[in-house]
Amino acid sequence: MSRFKPRTPKWPWRDFLTADEARVLARADAAKSEWKRLNVERAAITNRAIQRAKANAGREGR
């Protein structure tokens, strides 16, 4: 989708996470990934509904 590529971090901070912190970040990363997927789906649904509303308005002479 996007051409954005994160740059290499200046500091390898992930190397210094505790096991609990790493677990929480992994869960957060997974949640963010799911949110992005759902947001794309939401946009598609919204666009389809808008197109149907416009088509319906055209049939009603609005």
C-alpha positions as CSV (number, residue, x, y, z in Angstrom):
1,M,0.0,0.0,0.0
2,S,2.4,2.7,1.2
3,R,6.0,3.1,0.1
4,F,7.0,4.2,3.6
5,K,9.9,2.2,5.0
6,P,10.9,2.9,8.6
7,R,14.5,3.9,8.9
8,T,16.9,1.9,10.9
9,P,16.7,3.1,14.5
10,K,19.6,5.0,15.9
11,W,19.4,3.1,19.2
12,P,18.6,-0.7,19.4
13,W,16.1,-0.1,22.3
14,R,14.2,-3.3,21.6
15,D,17.3,-5.2,22.6
16,F,16.8,-3.9,26.1
17,L,13.2,-4.8,26.7
18,T,12.2,-7.0,29.6
19,A,10.2,-10.2,28.7
20,D,7.0,-8.5,29.9
21,E,7.6,-5.4,27.9
22,A,8.4,-7.4,24.8
23,R,5.1,-9.3,25.3
24,V,3.1,-6.1,25.6
25,L,4.7,-4.6,22.5
26,A,4.1,-7.8,20.5
27,R,0.4,-7.6,21.5
28,A,0.3,-3.9,20.6
29,D,1.9,-4.5,17.2
30,A,-0.6,-7.3,16.5
31,A,-3.5,-5.1,17.6
32,K,-2.3,-2.3,15.3
33,S,-2.0,-4.6,12.4
34,E,-5.6,-5.8,12.9
35,W,-6.8,-2.2,13.3
36,K,-5.2,-1.3,10.0
37,R,-6.8,-4.2,8.3
38,L,-10.2,-3.4,9.7
39,N,-9.9,0.3,8.9
40,V,-9.3,-0.5,5.2
41,E,-12.4,-2.8,5.3
42,R,-14.3,0.0,7.0
43,A,-13.4,2.5,4.3
44,A,-14.5,0.1,1.6
45,I,-17.9,-0.4,3.3
46,T,-18.4,3.3,3.8
47,N,-17.6,4.0,0.2
48,R,-20.0,1.4,-1.1
49,A,-22.7,2.7,1.2
50,I,-22.1,6.3,0.0
51,Q,-22.4,5.1,-3.7
52,R,-25.6,3.3,-2.9
53,A,-27.0,6.4,-1.2
54,K,-26.1,8.6,-4.2
55,A,-27.6,6.1,-6.6
56,N,-30.8,6.0,-4.5
57,A,-30.9,9.8,-4.4
58,G,-30.6,9.9,-8.2
59,R,-33.6,7.6,-8.6
60,E,-35.7,9.7,-6.3
61,G,-34.8,12.9,-8.2
62,R,-32.7,14.6,-5.6
